[in-house]
């Protein structure tokens, strides 16, 4: 029987790339996004490629939506093997201007979302009595702290810590919990980050901040969704069965100043 993976936030960017890769690896995939149009478009691509998937709209910050994703996975494909907590949002703001709304929104999607997704997946793995894998979206911002990305960075530091704890607490249930930590990607998120950041500097033009970030990458290019998907594909595979509690950086060697 084909293995089954849920990928949250797979309507765009990295999540979409990860979902495609897992589909090509042979998984039946449950696609999810808060944006119905985006997740439907990903589903269409799956159909055109002859890959098996369903699309389930849902907000990862809502616990019941996460449990529904697992329910739909089991209803359609009979089981769950891998749950990728990919959905996330960025916040660009100088620390002194961050307000309660921004903090609540970022933490509810990036942190509550990962916790609820892990709970939903782990419940199912325990019920099935099978091994299972949870793979979380952390970030290079979960290891280092970037100006203007304080809130985002704080959420990703929380994801890193939660990944370590969940790995320990779920190990005896044969569940592995790891995270991928991307650097600068050529996705819509990074277009938005650049756009927001340059507003705070009189001497910068659109694209300048993005270029500055890319200039700091040893390999000389930002990453594509495929670069991150390569790591997630490995973490989702049996070859990664002895790996848990890890937050693995895939950033092309960012040089910090
Ligand atoms: P990245 O660079 O991390 O891939 P994107 O913004 O390109 O960032 O993609 C993130 C995806 O996550 C988007 O499709 C977005 O709609 C989705 N997303 C954001 N918030 C939620 C949420 N609360 N629930 C589900 N999906 C979400």
Boltz pocket constraint, residues with backbone or C-beta under 6 A from the ligand:
constraints:
  - pocket:
      binder: B
      contacts: [[A, 8], [A, 9], [A, 10], [A, 11], [A, 12], [A, 13], [A, 14], [A, 15], [A, 32], [A, 33], [A, 34], [A, 35], [A, 38], [A, 58], [A, 59], [A, 60], [A, 61], [A, 86], [A, 87], [A, 88], [A, 89], [A, 109], [A, 185], [A, 187], [A, 188], [A, 189], [A, 190]]
      max_distance: 6.0
